[in-house]
């Protein structure tokens, strides 16, 4: 946790990877500054009070989300973890609201397609559960969330939905595909997310620069808002086996040098052209 006091008038910056701890610190500082009594014993007292209030707020937020999504039978620890998503955003989109919205969309899609509505609703609500823990746990949010759900007795089909919504494991049900689609719809709808234009352009250029630096690459295009980089190679310089190696190398370089949400698909295209002339 970093508290930054600089030349900005009437402003204190609180920086922390854990969004819940950051919110506790913000509330504590607000009360201390308003009250004016700032000494160690009083700071400890206010901090403990805000921690207790935050615990209550997390449970309340989780219960409200579960009720709104129409999902029942969840373990209290899962509900509390779900509540943490209230203080997590992705490109400006609140992740708890996104989870509820995904659940509702998945429910409608499942109903139309004759799939299991209850499984789809639960999977949609919990698909990003790992984002409440990925700041201090090794692994991707999909696998972290799936493991946490499995330990707390969630339906195995729902666990697979959580684990597979970014294709890190194989999808085993139609409901998993439905939740993946619902997740994409919620995140991609107009106005759902935002990103600073300068940072967005910089990220796209960085993706293309990494791809273009590899031998045999003719052109590269960052598409789908930076979620995929499509690379065209020179067929006379790169054979089919080398194309697979280039895709793997570029993916590894992106992982090691860039920060980005979710995952980025690397697609290498090698054209095969057969030409003959009729005389």
Order of alpha helices (4+ residues) and beta strands (2+ residues): beta-beta-alpha-alpha-alpha-beta-beta-alpha-alpha-alpha-alpha-alpha-alpha-beta-beta-alpha-beta
